[in-house]
């Protein structure tokens, strides 16, 4: 039997022919097609490089676009991949605990009056354009790192290979710090949602057992929200690995693999941004930049996929919990 | 269809012309486009500084109406764009700049460099400011026991081309190991104990030098002056140490250019002869099709306006150069440019006539 609501809907549908529906369907199918075309053009653009360098592109650390003897370019992506992995890891090391702290503060600890302003302030960070972060990085963070943080690390932890060498502020550590600041709003926003979604009963049960506030968060809230927290980390990681402008401005842009976090390096997006204007008439060079883009696309795609899967699992959990 | 005479020329239709390329001449070209638009309101010219390589690529692909490049076209690049011609529109110098203020050496102190010392710094074999070779060149300055951070461009650039061209011409070691191009592989980046850093664009290099104690870098002259950085004196072919300024760059152009060949205006003026010539000087070029109808996007009125604009730029436009730290073209180059510009045509009909 049709309810009144369904009857109304049927009437509306009769009045508005399926124009909107058709348009939406077309749009929905257009998006994946654009995605496929985009992927195709990336693969197509990198064919020359894939043929010339093969698998060696991923493991070679030489980046010589214009050899002095006038020969063909010798190009390898390893320094860029390495730089991307290291800077993203540094960013996550800083961003995960801080984001989680912010999320827990906003969901469980903040006085009602502070909650909204603090959410607003953190999310404001997400609205700052990345070139502004880069500018702030080169004018403030780089001198601060080279004058204060780096000498202190050199003095106290200089025996570690990751804190060795000569620090001038432009390098992977500074890039990682700036990335951390940029991804914290994303990480904390998603984490806040999942932490807030933890059922009240879960918290109350722990408190009833005599748990302190800290124990409640540690033993009841975080484990329950863990899948969602991991999803937030993956999303933040996807953003960090693709960030271009701010990183380019502070990383020092040098194709080398070094354990020292003080030293300049490069990332996949920074190489593309730096070098694509000068690839005229150099087919393999251009193809190599396309291939870098393809690698980045693949990495970002896989990360997003993992994030999606984790979020789906969480949604399923949540449903079970609320039904129970 | 007759070719228009230059003096009394007026546009016949409203046209928009788009150019792109080198960032080095961008301030001057933008000054020209604005001034030209005030003189001829029907002609709107826009110019984007996307880099020399980008300029060459986009004019080759006929995406833009004219290109600009600091590095002259290589034979391969020229062969890839049949019918493309180019002419110098201004020239400038590349300054060797440094930041030693933290060590009590203000930017007004002029340090002396030879090409060999610069090459060794960028090869990562001279690592400290108190290296005996640097001390010997600068006996009156107390150079600190501080690391040298060698800043270079991370993006391809005509500035890099001029700088590495100078090092290649003067230092056989550099020519063999690094060579010259709009982007090269810098040995200092991977040399043990050395600190090489790449900055994006002239502002990126100037910014890195300004914010790093003990940094050295190379930028177009105006960026060193506007950032209040030290500007070094570089040893020229005559053995004198010369600082870049409008006069010493012009000396280099006058001494090195000879009689330019309008059919091939690639002019190398690094390491020019003459006692007062600044050795790291470079022309910068505008690229256009000799028969502008080669590019199907260019109509006859556009071609006429563009040819007239080029003529205006190498004559009247030159007066705006010194204010922006560019050097007006020497007379022999202007006349070579004139000969080239007079061959610009549209389907065979010349666009300019000297009458």
Interface residues (C-beta under 8 A of the other chain):
Chain A: X63 X64 X65 X66 X67 X68 X69 X70 X138 X139 X142 X143 X146 X165 X166 X168 X169 X170 X248 X249 X252 X253 X254 X255 X256 X263 X264 X266 X270 X273 X274 X275 X277 X278 X279 X280 X281
Chain B: X50 X51 X52 X53 X54 X56 X57 X60 X74 X76 X77 X80 X147 X149 X154 X155 X156 X157 X175 X176 X177 X178 X179 X181 X182 X183 X184 X185 X186 X189 X190 X193 X195 X196 X197 X198 X199 X200 X204 X207 X208 X211 X212 X213 X214 X215
